[in-house]
Amino acid sequence: MTHWPLDKFHGGIHPPENKSQSNQGNIQYPPLPKRLIVPVLQNAGQPAEPCVEIGNYVYKGQLIAQNMAAISASVHAPSSGTVTAIGPAPYPHQSGEPYLAIEIHTDGLDLWQEPTPEINPSTLTSSEIFHIIQQSGIVGLGGAGFPTAIKLSGKIMSGIDSLIINGTECEPYITADDLLMRERADKILAGVDILVQLTRPKNVLIATEDNKPEALASMQAALGSRAYQVVSIPTLYPSGGERQLIKILTGQEVPSGSLPIDLGIICQNVGTAEAIYNAVVLGRPLISRVTTLTGTALKQPVNVECLLGTPIEELLEFAGLDKQQLSKVIVGGPMMGFSLGNLAAPVIKTTNCLIAGTAQEFPSPEAALPCIRCGECEQVCPSNLLPQQLLFFAMGEQHEQLKAYNLPDCIECGACAYVCSSKIPLVQYYRAAKADIRQHEQKMAKAEHAKQRYELRQERLRLEEEQKAAERQARNERLARVKAAQEQAAKQEAQQAQSTGSISDDELKHLKIAASMAQVALRKAEKQLALHDTEALQTQVANLKDAAKQAQDALAAAQAQLAQSWATSSPAAAPDEALKKAKIQLAMRRAAVKKAEKAETDEASLNSLRQALQQAQQQLEQLNQTHAKASSTENTSTEQKTAAVPISDAMKKAKIELAMRRAALKKAEKAGASADELTQLQLALSEAEKNLAQVSSPNNPG
């Protein structure tokens, strides 16, 4: 045993140890449970995610829940069997709430998937060793349960100042590490060798309290030629706390808000070192642990190597539980542990002790009295805090003051409550205040996240609205350009028609509407005259008859003029479009006359409709005669031209030019071209049409 220079941390107490109840025998192995309840959360941080389904057969050591978060640890099947349930199950926590677990009905064979040969760690790289530790689900087995791979990740291959192996086990009643060091010192040191290979420390310190002489002797004997230091420290609670042990061994204090790694120090529990050996050398993930079973309600207090997921009640019965004597079961030590409400809850990776206590051993707490400000709590606080001041802030829910007075540095060791003369459960106030602060911070984080999402959504909607507005504006501009081009073309067409002395379609449409409205007004006045025969109505009817006749005459003249313009402008043939319109007009007039005859309309209105029908018939006859003459002339001319020249090259070129102009105009309209461009294309199309008409004329010498 090395005489290493020791320092002392602030505070500390000497509660009754009560370790002799369970450290007298060897580590025992309870029978294989018929049912294993394996929670997916067995570490500090986030739970693992199940990767098996109900009905799957699993082998011992098979991965059943994968670590997916930044701080998490994988979970493996403790024995072979069938997955029978995945859902909420009893969980060893002070809240008593159930938690997601994978239930396995064991088959009694305890089969590994395949035999794994022992591996020499010296043949592995640091990254390979780190990967094995990470995949094996190893966490700190001293009780905190922080994933080991996270602790090691920042210092692989870079080296540290000190590697501390914690075997102090300062909590009363607990003897799991004591027995582990007595019986498995060689495996612990082999695990330390692997940690040294990973972290390359300058110093390796293996520490335990001086109340464990057998463990100290065993570790010293197994040390051999290794240059590690086995250090015995004075028995004082809570010397096993990470920050307190660092202060004892190195004299350094970890600043508030910092971690030991910031000082170049890594602490690992002796049980964690053995788990690393089992994973790297033997290929076995963390599926069991040594747990102390003690308390006066047990007939045979003992330490057991139990499978994770074993129901706590079965373990206590293995140690001879006297249910009539049992008052409470405490998970962990009496200082930092908690009372378990459901004995069906299973053992998990952090379950280092189960105390089955009687009412005499753990009497009900006395009623709390007001604080008398004696200051004893401040004297024993190992974190050098002001417990009484923290109590007042916690009672007043003054979260900012609690953080200012370093409440997060409280390790909840219970030393302050142990010495409190007013019997105030100080640790309970601190735990509740920490939970409130965490909940408040989570709410603030969620609110900030929601705010950011809202602002991003508003920005996205604004950009989408701007894009839509730009698209609408561009579409309106295209439509305006097309409309302007159409109006320009119509204007040019009207001007061209006016210059040739013909009537446009719009003018003809207006004349038709005027004639129809005049007829409607006449019929309405005639109905009024039939009901009330007055001189004023007779005069109005006479005037409306004259107006209707004038409108009808104007329409007939316009239609005749349009037909004549078609006939004179194109001697080759009267257009088919004019014939179609004349036929439609004639059909409409006939229908109007028949309808008026069935409705027994007055004779004057009926005569007016018959006159309009006669005009339509005459117009159609004129168009037919013109069409017949033009067809005869065209046929003669075509026969002559065909006999002379089949089709002139000029006509071919004119037709091709016309088709190209039409295609260019359509393409420009679809592309949303400017009004000027559309106007130019429309004029080019008109020129092509004129050119084709001239080339097609029989008088054209070409």
C-alpha positions in Angstrom: 0.0 0.0 0.0 1.4 3.3 -1.1 1.6 6.3 1.3 0.2 8.9 -1.1 -0.1 12.5 0.1 -3.7 13.2 0.9 -5.8 16.3 1.2 -9.2 16.8 2.9 -12.5 18.0 1.5 -14.8 20.4 3.3 -17.3 18.8 5.7 -18.2 15.2 5.9 -19.8 13.0 8.6 -19.4 9.6 10.2 -22.8 7.7 10.1 -22.9 4.1 11.4 -21.4 1.9 8.8 -23.5 -1.3 9.1 -21.3 -3.1 6.6 -20.5 -6.2 8.6 -24.0 -7.6 7.9 -23.2 -8.4 4.3 -19.4 -8.6 4.0 -18.8 -11.8 5.8 -19.4 -14.3 3.0 -18.5 -14.6 -0.7 -20.5 -13.3 -3.7 -23.4 -15.6 -4.3 -25.3 -16.5 -7.6 -29.1 -16.6 -7.3 -31.1 -19.0 -9.6 -32.1 -17.9 -13.1 -35.4 -16.0 -12.9 -38.3 -17.3 -15.0 -39.1 -13.7 -16.1 -36.7 -10.8 -16.7 -38.0 -7.2 -16.9 -35.4 -5.2 -18.7 -36.0 -1.4 -18.7 -34.7 0.5 -21.7 -33.5 3.3 -19.4 -30.7 2.1 -17.1 -28.3 5.1 -17.3 -28.1 8.8 -16.7 -29.3 10.5 -19.9 -31.7 9.2 -22.6 -33.3 5.8 -22.9 -32.3 3.3 -25.5 -34.7 2.3 -28.3 -36.0 -1.3 -28.5 -34.8 -3.2 -31.6 -36.7 -6.5 -31.0 -40.3 -7.3 -31.2 -42.8 -9.4 -29.2 -42.3 -13.1 -30.1 -38.6 -12.8 -30.9 -36.2 -15.3 -29.5 -33.1 -13.7 -28.0 -29.8 -15.1 -26.9 -27.9 -14.1 -23.8 -25.9 -10.9 -24.5 -27.9 -10.1 -27.6 -28.7 -6.4 -28.3 -32.3 -5.6 -27.5 -32.3 -1.8 -27.2 -29.9 0.5 -29.2 -28.5 3.7 -27.8 -29.7 6.4 -30.3 -29.2 9.7 -28.3 -25.9 11.5 -27.5 -26.0 10.4 -23.8 -27.4 6.9 -23.7 -26.4 3.3 -23.3 -27.4 0.1 -25.1 -29.3 -2.7 -23.4 -28.7 -6.4 -23.9 -30.6 -9.6 -23.1 -29.5 -10.9 -19.7 -30.4 -14.5 -20.6 -31.9 -16.5 -23.5 -35.6 -16.7 -24.0 -38.6 -15.2 -25.8 -39.7 -11.5 -25.7 -43.3 -11.6 -24.4 -44.0 -7.9 -23.8 -42.7 -4.4 -24.6 -44.4 -1.7 -22.6 -44.7 0.0 -19.3 -43.5 -2.0 -16.3 -42.5 -1.4 -12.7 -39.3 0.7 -12.5 -36.9 1.2 -9.5 -37.4 5.0 -9.1 -38.5 7.1 -6.2 -41.4 8.4 -8.2 -42.9 4.9 -8.4 -44.0 5.5 -12.1 -43.7 2.6 -14.6 -41.3 2.8 -17.5 -40.9 1.2 -20.9 -39.3 -2.3 -20.5 -38.7 -5.5 -22.5 -40.0 -8.6 -20.8 -38.2 -11.9 -21.5 -39.5 -15.3 -20.5 -36.3 -17.3 -20.0 -35.9 -20.8 -21.4 -33.6 -22.0 -18.6 -30.8 -22.7 -21.1 -28.9 -19.4 -20.6 -27.5 -19.7 -24.1 -25.0 -17.3 -25.7 -25.5 -16.7 -29.4 -22.0 -17.9 -30.2 -18.8 -18.6 -28.3 -16.4 -15.6 -28.2 -12.7 -16.3 -27.9 -10.7 -14.2 -25.5 -9.0 -11.2 -27.0 -5.7 -9.7 -26.1 -6.4 -5.9 -25.7 -2.9 -5.0 -26.8 -3.8 -6.2 -30.3 -6.7 -3.7 -30.6 -6.5 -0.1 -31.5 -7.9 2.6 -29.2 -10.9 3.2 -31.5 -11.7 -0.5 -31.5 -11.6 -0.7 -27.7 -13.7 2.5 -27.4 -16.3 1.0 -29.9 -16.5 -2.2 -27.8 -17.1 -0.2 -24.6 -19.7 1.9 -26.3 -21.6 -1.1 -27.8 -21.5 -3.1 -24.6 -23.7 -0.6 -22.7 -21.3 0.0 -19.9 -22.2 2.7 -17.4 -20.7 3.9 -14.1 -21.6 1.1 -11.6 -21.0 3.2 -8.5 -24.6 4.4 -8.6 -24.6 7.5 -10.9 -24.9 5.4 -14.1 -23.3 7.9 -16.5 -22.3 6.1 -19.8 -18.6 5.2 -19.6 -18.0 5.8 -23.3 -19.0 9.5 -22.9 -16.5 10.0 -20.1 -13.7 8.5 -22.2 -14.6 10.0 -25.6 -12.8 13.4 -25.1 -9.4 12.0 -24.1 -8.8 8.9 -26.2 -5.2 9.0 -27.6 -4.6 12.5 -26.1 -3.6 11.5 -22.6 -4.7 12.7 -19.2 -3.0 13.6 -15.9 -4.7 11.2 -13.5 -6.9 8.1 -13.8 -8.7 7.4 -10.5 -10.3 4.1 -9.8 -12.9 4.6 -7.1 -13.3 1.7 -4.6 -14.1 3.9 -1.5 -17.8 2.8 -1.3 -18.5 5.3 1.5 -22.3 4.7 1.8 -23.3 2.8 4.9 -24.6 -0.8 4.4 -23.1 -1.2 0.8 -20.3 -3.8 0.4 -20.6 -4.7 -3.3 -17.3 -3.0 -4.2 -15.6 -4.4 -1.1 -16.4 -8.0 -2.1 -15.6 -7.3 -5.7 -12.1 -6.1 -4.8 -11.5 -9.1 -2.5 -12.5 -11.7 -5.1 -11.8 -10.2 -8.5 -8.9 -7.9 -8.1 -7.1 -9.4 -11.1 -10.1 -8.7 -13.4 -10.4 -5.1 -12.0 -6.7 -4.5 -12.7 -7.0 -6.0 -16.2 -9.8 -3.5 -16.8 -7.6 -0.7 -15.5 -4.9 -1.8 -17.9 -7.4 -1.3 -20.8 -8.3 2.2 -19.5 -4.6 3.0 -19.3 -4.2 1.9 -22.9 -7.0 4.2 -23.9 -6.2 7.3 -21.8 -2.4 7.1 -21.3 -2.5 8.8 -17.8 0.5 10.1 -16.0 -0.8 8.7 -12.7 -3.1 5.8 -11.9 -4.6 5.9 -8.4 -6.7 3.1 -7.0 -8.5 4.4 -3.8 -10.5 2.7 -1.1 -11.3 3.6 2.5 -9.3 2.2 5.4 -12.3 0.3 6.7 -11.7 -2.3 3.9 -8.4 -4.0 4.8 -9.1 -7.2 3.0 -9.9 -5.3 -0.2 -6.8 -3.2 0.1 -4.6 -6.3 0.6 -6.2 -8.1 -2.3 -5.7 -5.2 -4.7 -2.1 -4.7 -3.5 -1.3 -8.4 -4.0 -2.7 -8.4 -7.5 -0.9 -5.3 -8.5 2.3 -7.1 -9.4 4.8 -5.0 -11.3 2.3 -2.4 -12.4 3.2 1.2 -11.5 -0.3 1.9 -10.2 -0.8 3.4 -6.7 -3.2 1.7 -4.3 -4.2 4.4 -1.8 -6.0 4.0 1.5 -8.0 7.1 2.5 -9.6 7.9 5.9 -13.2 6.7 6.3 -15.4 9.7 6.0 -18.8 10.1 4.3 -19.0 11.1 1.4 -15.4 10.5 0.4 -16.6 8.4 -2.5 -18.1 11.4 -4.3 -16.2 12.1 -7.5 -15.3 15.7 -6.6 -14.5 14.9 -3.0 -12.2 12.0 -4.0 -10.4 14.2 -6.5 -9.8 16.8 -3.7 -8.5 14.1 -1.4 -6.1 12.5 -3.9 -4.9 15.5 -5.9 -5.7 18.6 -3.8 -7.6 20.1 -6.7 -11.2 21.3 -6.6 -13.4 21.0 -9.6 -14.8 24.4 -10.2 -18.6 24.9 -10.2 -20.0 24.2 -13.7 -16.9 22.3 -14.7 -16.1 18.6 -15.0 -13.1 16.5 -13.8 -12.1 16.0 -17.4 -11.4 19.8 -17.5 -8.7 19.2 -15.0 -7.3 16.2 -16.9 -8.8 13.7 -14.5 -11.1 10.7 -15.1 -12.8 8.7 -12.4 -14.1 5.2 -12.8 -15.6 2.7 -10.4 -14.0 -0.7 -9.7 -17.1 -2.4 -11.0 -16.9 -0.4 -14.2 -13.3 -1.5 -14.6 -14.3 -5.2 -14.3 -17.2 -4.6 -16.8 -14.7 -3.2 -19.3 -12.5 -6.3 -18.9 -15.5 -8.6 -19.5 -16.5 -6.6 -22.6 -13.1 -6.2 -24.3 -11.4 -9.5 -23.3 -14.4 -11.9 -23.0 -16.8 -10.2 -25.4 -19.6 -10.0 -22.8 -21.8 -6.9 -22.6 -23.0 -5.5 -19.3 -25.9 -7.9 -18.4 -25.3 -8.4 -14.6 -23.8 -6.7 -11.6 -22.8 -7.3 -8.0 -25.5 -6.0 -5.6 -25.6 -5.9 -1.9 -28.7 -7.5 -0.2 -28.8 -6.4 3.4 -31.0 -5.1 6.2 -32.4 -6.7 9.4 -35.5 -8.0 7.6 -33.2 -10.5 5.8 -32.1 -13.7 7.4 -29.0 -14.0 5.2 -27.6 -10.7 4.1 -25.3 -11.3 1.2 -23.7 -9.9 -2.0 -25.0 -11.5 -5.2 -24.1 -11.5 -8.9 -27.5 -10.9 -10.3 -28.8 -10.6 -13.9 -30.2 -7.2 -14.8 -34.0 -7.4 -15.0 -34.3 -9.8 -12.0 -37.4 -8.8 -10.0 -36.2 -7.3 -6.6 -38.7 -9.4 -4.7 -37.0 -12.6 -5.9 -33.6 -11.4 -4.9 -34.8 -10.5 -1.4 -36.5 -13.9 -1.0 -33.2 -15.5 -2.0 -31.6 -13.7 0.9 -34.3 -14.9 3.3 -36.8 -12.0 3.4 -39.1 -11.9 6.5 -42.1 -10.1 5.1 -43.6 -9.7 8.6 -40.5 -7.8 9.8 -40.2 -5.7 6.6 -41.0 -2.0 6.9 -39.4 -0.6 3.8 -37.0 -1.5 1.0 -34.4 1.1 0.2 -32.6 1.1 -3.2 -29.1 2.3 -2.7 -27.6 3.4 0.6 -29.6 4.9 3.5 -28.0 8.3 2.8 -28.7 8.8 -0.9 -31.1 5.9 -1.7 -34.9 6.0 -1.9 -37.8 3.8 -0.7 -39.1 1.4 -3.3 -42.9 1.2 -3.6 -43.2 -1.9 -5.8 -41.1 -4.9 -5.2 -41.9 -6.2 -8.7 -39.5 -3.6 -10.0 -36.3 -5.1 -11.5 -32.6 -4.7 -10.8 -30.9 -2.2 -13.3 -27.3 -1.2 -13.9 -27.3 1.3 -11.1 -28.8 -0.9 -8.4 -25.8 -1.4 -6.1 -27.7 -2.2 -2.9 -31.1 -3.3 -1.6 -31.8 -2.7 2.1 -34.8 -4.6 3.6 -35.2 -2.6 6.8 -37.5 -3.1 9.8 -39.4 -0.3 11.5 -36.8 -0.3 14.3 -34.0 0.0 11.8 -35.6 2.8 9.8 -38.2 4.6 12.0 -40.6 7.1 10.6 -39.0 10.6 10.4 -39.8 13.1 13.1 -41.9 16.1 12.4 -39.8 19.0 11.0 -39.3 22.1 13.1 -38.3 25.6 12.0 -34.7 26.2 11.1 -32.8 27.6 14.1 -29.8 28.7 12.0 -27.4 26.6 13.9 -25.1 26.3 10.9 -24.3 22.6 11.4 -25.5 21.9 7.8 -23.0 24.3 6.4 -20.2 22.7 8.4 -20.7 19.2 7.0 -21.6 20.1 3.4 -18.9 18.4 1.2 -19.7 20.8 -1.7 -19.1 23.9 0.6 -22.6 25.2 0.0 -25.0 27.1 2.3 -27.8 24.6 2.9 -30.0 26.8 5.1 -29.9 29.6 2.5 -30.7 27.2 -0.3 -33.6 25.9 1.8 -35.2 29.4 2.1 -34.7 30.0 -1.7 -36.2 26.5 -2.4 -39.3 27.2 -0.2 -39.7 30.5 -2.0 -39.2 29.0 -5.4 -36.5 31.6 -6.2 -34.8 29.7 -9.0 -32.4 32.4 -10.0 -31.1 32.7 -6.4 -30.8 28.9 -6.2 -28.6 28.9 -9.3 -26.6 31.8 -8.0 -25.9 29.9 -4.8 -24.8 26.8 -6.8 -27.6 24.4 -6.1 -26.5 22.3 -9.1 -23.3 21.5 -7.2 -25.3 19.7 -4.5 -24.6 16.0 -4.7 -27.6 15.2 -2.5 -25.5 13.2 -0.1 -27.8 13.9 2.8 -25.1 15.0 5.2 -27.0 18.3 5.9 -30.2 16.5 6.7 -28.3 14.0 8.9 -27.0 16.7 11.3 -30.1 19.0 11.2 -31.3 19.5 14.7 -34.7 20.6 13.4 -35.1 17.3 11.4 -35.8 19.2 8.2 -35.6 17.0 5.1 -33.3 19.4 3.3 -32.4 17.0 0.4 -36.0 16.6 -0.5 -36.4 20.4 -0.9 -33.2 20.5 -3.0 -34.4 17.6 -5.2 -37.8 19.3 -5.7 -36.1 22.6 -6.5 -33.8 20.9 -9.0 -36.7 19.2 -10.7 -38.6 22.6 -10.8 -35.6 24.3 -12.4 -35.2 21.5 -15.0 -38.9 21.6 -15.8 -38.8 25.4 -16.1 -35.7 25.3 -18.3 -37.4 22.6 -20.5 -40.5 24.8 -20.8 -38.3 27.8 -21.7 -36.4 25.7 -24.3 -39.7 24.5 -25.8 -41.1 28.0 -25.8 -37.9 29.3 -27.6 -38.1 26.4 -30.0 -41.8 27.2 -30.7 -41.0 30.9 -31.1 -38.2 30.0 -33.6 -40.6 27.7 -35.5 -43.3 30.4 -35.6 -40.9 33.0 -36.9 -39.5 30.6 -39.5 -43.1 29.8 -40.6 -44.0 33.5 -40.8 -40.9 34.2 -42.9 -41.8 31.2 -45.1 -45.3 32.5 -45.6 -44.1 36.0 -46.3 -41.7 34.7 -49.0 -44.5 32.5 -50.5 -46.8 35.4 -50.6 -44.2 37.6 -52.3 -43.6 34.9 -54.8 -47.3 34.5 -55.5 -47.7 38.3 -55.8 -44.8 38.4 -58.3 -46.3 35.6 -60.3 -49.7 37.4 -60.3 -48.1 40.6 -61.5 -46.2 38.8 -64.2 -49.3 37.0 -65.3 -51.3 40.2 -65.4 -48.6 41.9 -67.4 -48.6 39.0 -69.9 -52.4 39.2 -70.2 -52.3 43.0 -70.6 -49.7 42.6 -73.4 -51.8 40.0 -75.1 -55.0 42.1 -74.7 -53.2 45.2 -76.0 -51.9 43.2 -79.0 -55.4 41.9 -79.7 -56.9 45.3 -79.5 -54.2 46.7 -81.7 -54.9 44.0 -84.3 -58.6 44.6 -84.1 -58.1 48.3 -84.5 -55.9 47.8 -87.6 -58.5 45.3 -89.0 -61.3 47.9 -88.5 -59.2 50.6 -90.1 -58.4 48.3 -93.0 -62.1 47.5 -93.3 -63.1 51.2 -93.2 -60.5 52.0 -95.8 -62.0 49.4 -98.1 -65.6 50.6 -97.4 -66.8 47.3 -95.8 -68.5 46.9 -92.5 -66.8 45.1 -89.5 -68.1 42.2 -87.5 -68.4 44.4 -84.4 -70.6 47.0 -86.2 -72.8 44.2 -87.6 -73.1 42.8 -84.1 -74.2 46.2 -82.7 -76.8 46.6 -85.5 -78.2 43.1 -84.7 -78.5 44.0 -81.0 -80.2 47.3 -81.9 -82.7 45.6 -84.1 -83.4 43.0 -81.5 -83.9 45.6 -78.7 -86.2 47.7 -81.0 -88.4 44.6 -81.6 -88.5 43.8 -77.8 -89.5 47.4 -77.0 -92.2 47.3 -79.8 -93.7 44.1 -78.4 -93.7 45.4 -74.9 -95.5 48.7 -76.0 -98.0 46.7 -78.1 -98.9 44.6 -75.0 -99.4 47.8 -73.0 -101.6 49.2 -75.8 -103.7 46.0 -75.8 -104.4 46.5 -72.1 -104.8 50.3 -72.1 -105.8 51.8 -75.5 -104.7 55.4 -75.1 -103.6 58.0 -77.6 -100.2 58.3 -76.0 -99.6 54.6 -76.3 -100.8 54.5 -79.9 -98.2 57.3 -80.7 -95.5 55.4 -78.8 -96.3 52.2 -80.7 -96.2 54.0 -84.0 -92.8 55.5 -83.2 -91.4 52.2 -82.1 -92.6 50.5 -85.3 -90.7 53.1 -87.3 -87.6 52.6 -85.1 -87.8 48.9 -85.4 -88.2 49.1 -89.2 -85.3 51.5 -89.4 -83.1 49.2 -87.3 -84.1 46.2 -89.3 -83.4 48.1 -92.6 -80.0 49.1 -91.3 -79.2 45.6 -90.3 -80.3 44.3 -93.7 -78.3 46.9 -95.5 -75.2 46.1 -93.4 -75.6 42.4 -94.1 -76.0 43.1 -97.8 -73.0 45.4 -97.7 -70.9 42.7 -96.0 -71.9 40.1 -98.5 -71.2 42.5 -101.3 -67.7 43.4 -99.8 -66.9 39.7 -99.6 -67.9 39.2 -103.2 -66.0 42.2 -104.5 -62.9 41.8 -102.4 -62.4 38.2 -103.4 -63.6 37.6 -107.0 -62.5 34.0 -106.7 -65.2 32.9 -104.2 -67.7 34.2 -101.7 -66.5 33.2 -98.3 -67.9 30.1 -96.6 -68.1 32.0 -93.3 -70.7 34.5 -94.9 -72.8 31.6 -96.1 -72.8 30.0 -92.7 -73.8 33.2 -91.0 -76.6 33.8 -93.6 -77.9 30.2 -93.1 -77.9 30.7 -89.3 -79.6 34.0 -89.6 -82.3 32.5 -91.8 -82.9 29.6 -89.4 -83.2 32.0 -86.5 -85.8 34.1 -88.4 -87.9 31.1 -89.3 -87.9 30.0 -85.6 -88.9 33.5 -84.5 -91.8 33.5 -87.0 -93.0 30.0 -85.9 -92.8 31.0 -82.2 -94.8 34.2 -82.9 -97.4 32.3 -84.8 -97.9 29.8 -82.0 -98.1 32.6 -79.4 -100.8 34.3 -81.6 -98.7 37.6 -81.7 -100.5 40.6 -83.1 -100.5 41.0 -86.9 -98.1 44.0 -87.0 -95.3 42.2 -85.1 -95.9 39.1 -87.1 -95.6 41.0 -90.4 -92.3 42.6 -89.2 -90.9 39.2 -88.4 -92.0 37.8 -91.7 -90.4 40.8 -93.5 -87.1 40.1 -91.6 -87.4 36.4 -92.7 -87.9 37.4 -96.3 -84.8 39.7 -96.2 -82.7 36.8 -94.7 -83.9 34.5 -97.6 -83.0 37.2 -100.1 -79.5 37.7 -98.6 -78.8 33.9 -98.6 -79.9 33.7 -102.3 -77.6 36.5 -103.2 -74.7 34.9 -101.4 -75.4 31.5 -103.0 -75.5 33.2 -106.5 -72.2 35.0 -105.7 -70.7 31.8 -104.4 -71.8 29.9 -107.5 -70.3 32.5 -109.9 -67.1 32.6 -108.0 -66.8 28.9 -107.9 -67.4 28.7 -111.7 -64.8 31.4 -112.3 -62.4 29.8 -109.9 -62.8 26.3 -111.5 -62.2 27.7 -115.0 -59.2 29.7 -113.8 -57.9 26.7 -111.9 -58.2 24.4 -114.9 -56.5 27.0 -117.1 -53.7 27.5 -114.6 -53.4 23.8 -114.0 -53.1 23.2 -117.7 -50.4 25.9 -117.9 -48.5 25.6 -114.5 -49.6 23.2 -111.7 -48.8 25.6 -108.8 -46.5 28.6 -109.0 -43.4 28.8 -106.8 -44.6 32.2 -105.6 -47.8 30.7 -104.2 -45.8 27.9 -102.4 -43.6 30.5 -100.9 -46.6 32.7 -99.9 -48.3 29.7 -98.2 -45.2 28.7 -96.3 -44.6 32.3 -95.2 -48.2 32.6 -94.0 -47.9 29.4 -91.9 -44.6 30.6 -90.4 -46.1 33.9 -89.5 -49.1 32.3 -87.8 -46.8 29.9 -85.8 -44.6 32.8 -84.7 -47.6 34.8 -83.5 -49.0 31.8 -81.5 -45.6 31.1 -79.9 -45.2 34.8 -78.9 -48.7 34.9 -77.3 -47.9 31.8 -75.3 -44.5 33.2 -74.2 -46.1 36.4 -73.0 -44.3 38.7 -75.5 -44.6 42.4 -75.3 -47.4 44.3 -77.0 -45.0 45.8 -79.5 -43.7 42.4 -80.5 -47.2 41.0 -80.9 -48.2 44.0 -83.0 -45.3 43.6 -85.3 -46.1 39.8 -85.7 -49.8 40.6 -86.3 -48.8 43.1 -89.1 -46.4 40.6 -90.6 -49.3 38.0 -90.6 -51.6 40.4 -92.4 -48.9 41.2 -95.0 -48.5 37.4 -95.5 -52.3 37.0 -96.0 -52.4 39.9 -98.5 -49.4 38.4 -100.3 -51.1 35.0 -100.6 -54.3 36.7 -101.8 -52.4 38.6 -104.5 -50.5 35.5 -105.6 -53.7 33.4 -105.6 -55.5 36.1 -107.8 -56.3 34.9 -111.3 -55.1 38.3 -112.6 -51.7 37.7 -111.1 -49.3 37.0 -114.0 -47.1 34.9 -111.7 
